[in-house]
Amino acid sequence: MMEHIIKSLVDKELTLPIIVLGLAREARLWHKQVLEHRRNLHNKK
């Protein structure tokens, strides 16, 4: 799904900023999950 959207936008100028912002948001969410997981592991000990 995501790849199809990206391919259809390839010829537009906004594609790169949109992809970068999307990746940044994903990375932030992933980072938050990792920190929360570590905190949970630490609290269980």
mmCIF file of the C-alpha atoms, coordinates in Angstrom:
data_MODEL
# 
_entry.id   MODEL 
# 
loop_
_atom_site.group_PDB 
_atom_site.id 
_atom_site.type_symbol 
_atom_site.label_atom_id 
_atom_site.label_alt_id 
_atom_site.label_comp_id 
_atom_site.label_asym_id 
_atom_site.label_entity_id 
_atom_site.label_seq_id 
_atom_site.pdbx_PDB_ins_code 
_atom_site.Cartn_x 
_atom_site.Cartn_y 
_atom_site.Cartn_z 
_atom_site.occupancy 
_atom_site.B_iso_or_equiv 
_atom_site.pdbx_formal_charge 
_atom_site.auth_seq_id 
_atom_site.auth_comp_id 
_atom_site.auth_asym_id 
_atom_site.auth_atom_id 
_atom_site.pdbx_PDB_model_num 
ATOM 1  C CA . MET A 1 1  ? 0.000  0.000  0.000   1.00 0.00 ? 1  MET A CA 1 
ATOM 2  C CA . MET A 1 2  ? 2.622  2.544  1.090   1.00 0.00 ? 2  MET A CA 1 
ATOM 3  C CA . GLU A 1 3  ? 4.921  1.656  -1.823  1.00 0.00 ? 3  GLU A CA 1 
ATOM 4  C CA . HIS A 1 4  ? 2.087  2.201  -4.297  1.00 0.00 ? 4  HIS A CA 1 
ATOM 5  C CA . ILE A 1 5  ? 1.412  5.660  -2.848  1.00 0.00 ? 5  ILE A CA 1 
ATOM 6  C CA . ILE A 1 6  ? 5.103  6.561  -2.988  1.00 0.00 ? 6  ILE A CA 1 
ATOM 7  C CA . LYS A 1 7  ? 5.436  5.362  -6.603  1.00 0.00 ? 7  LYS A CA 1 
ATOM 8  C CA . SER A 1 8  ? 2.412  7.388  -7.687  1.00 0.00 ? 8  SER A CA 1 
ATOM 9  C CA . LEU A 1 9  ? 3.907  10.516 -6.085  1.00 0.00 ? 9  LEU A CA 1 
ATOM 10 C CA . VAL A 1 10 ? 7.432  10.112 -7.462  1.00 0.00 ? 10 VAL A CA 1 
ATOM 11 C CA . ASP A 1 11 ? 7.010  12.895 -10.012 1.00 0.00 ? 11 ASP A CA 1 
ATOM 12 C CA . LYS A 1 12 ? 5.769  15.436 -7.465  1.00 0.00 ? 12 LYS A CA 1 
ATOM 13 C CA . GLU A 1 13 ? 8.056  17.785 -5.539  1.00 0.00 ? 13 GLU A CA 1 
ATOM 14 C CA . LEU A 1 14 ? 6.455  17.140 -2.155  1.00 0.00 ? 14 LEU A CA 1 
ATOM 15 C CA . THR A 1 15 ? 7.255  13.427 -2.193  1.00 0.00 ? 15 THR A CA 1 
ATOM 16 C CA . LEU A 1 16 ? 10.613 13.619 -0.434  1.00 0.00 ? 16 LEU A CA 1 
ATOM 17 C CA . PRO A 1 17 ? 9.504  15.868 2.470   1.00 0.00 ? 17 PRO A CA 1 
ATOM 18 C CA . ILE A 1 18 ? 6.413  13.709 2.993   1.00 0.00 ? 18 ILE A CA 1 
ATOM 19 C CA . ILE A 1 19 ? 8.477  10.509 3.089   1.00 0.00 ? 19 ILE A CA 1 
ATOM 20 C CA . VAL A 1 20 ? 11.067 12.078 5.395   1.00 0.00 ? 20 VAL A CA 1 
ATOM 21 C CA . LEU A 1 21 ? 8.385  13.373 7.783   1.00 0.00 ? 21 LEU A CA 1 
ATOM 22 C CA . GLY A 1 22 ? 6.667  9.984  7.748   1.00 0.00 ? 22 GLY A CA 1 
ATOM 23 C CA . LEU A 1 23 ? 9.910  8.159  8.527   1.00 0.00 ? 23 LEU A CA 1 
ATOM 24 C CA . ALA A 1 24 ? 10.758 10.633 11.277  1.00 0.00 ? 24 ALA A CA 1 
ATOM 25 C CA . ARG A 1 25 ? 7.346  10.091 12.873  1.00 0.00 ? 25 ARG A CA 1 
ATOM 26 C CA . GLU A 1 26 ? 7.725  6.308  12.646  1.00 0.00 ? 26 GLU A CA 1 
ATOM 27 C CA . ALA A 1 27 ? 11.207 6.490  14.169  1.00 0.00 ? 27 ALA A CA 1 
ATOM 28 C CA . ARG A 1 28 ? 9.940  8.616  17.046  1.00 0.00 ? 28 ARG A CA 1 
ATOM 29 C CA . LEU A 1 29 ? 7.084  6.194  17.770  1.00 0.00 ? 29 LEU A CA 1 
ATOM 30 C CA . TRP A 1 30 ? 9.468  3.220  17.559  1.00 0.00 ? 30 TRP A CA 1 
ATOM 31 C CA . HIS A 1 31 ? 11.941 4.935  19.880  1.00 0.00 ? 31 HIS A CA 1 
ATOM 32 C CA . LYS A 1 32 ? 9.171  5.655  22.396  1.00 0.00 ? 32 LYS A CA 1 
ATOM 33 C CA . GLN A 1 33 ? 8.102  1.988  22.313  1.00 0.00 ? 33 GLN A CA 1 
ATOM 34 C CA . VAL A 1 34 ? 11.670 0.816  22.872  1.00 0.00 ? 34 VAL A CA 1 
ATOM 35 C CA . LEU A 1 35 ? 12.129 3.144  25.845  1.00 0.00 ? 35 LEU A CA 1 
ATOM 36 C CA . GLU A 1 36 ? 8.812  2.021  27.317  1.00 0.00 ? 36 GLU A CA 1 
ATOM 37 C CA . HIS A 1 37 ? 9.763  -1.637 26.855  1.00 0.00 ? 37 HIS A CA 1 
ATOM 38 C CA . ARG A 1 38 ? 13.097 -1.078 28.616  1.00 0.00 ? 38 ARG A CA 1 
ATOM 39 C CA . ARG A 1 39 ? 11.342 0.749  31.457  1.00 0.00 ? 39 ARG A CA 1 
ATOM 40 C CA . ASN A 1 40 ? 8.895  -2.150 31.843  1.00 0.00 ? 40 ASN A CA 1 
ATOM 41 C CA . LEU A 1 41 ? 11.751 -4.684 31.930  1.00 0.00 ? 41 LEU A CA 1 
ATOM 42 C CA . HIS A 1 42 ? 13.562 -2.568 34.507  1.00 0.00 ? 42 HIS A CA 1 
ATOM 43 C CA . ASN A 1 43 ? 10.466 -2.247 36.706  1.00 0.00 ? 43 ASN A CA 1 
ATOM 44 C CA . LYS A 1 44 ? 9.855  -6.005 36.745  1.00 0.00 ? 44 LYS A CA 1 
ATOM 45 C CA . LYS A 1 45 ? 13.208 -6.756 38.373  1.00 0.00 ? 45 LYS A CA 1 
# 
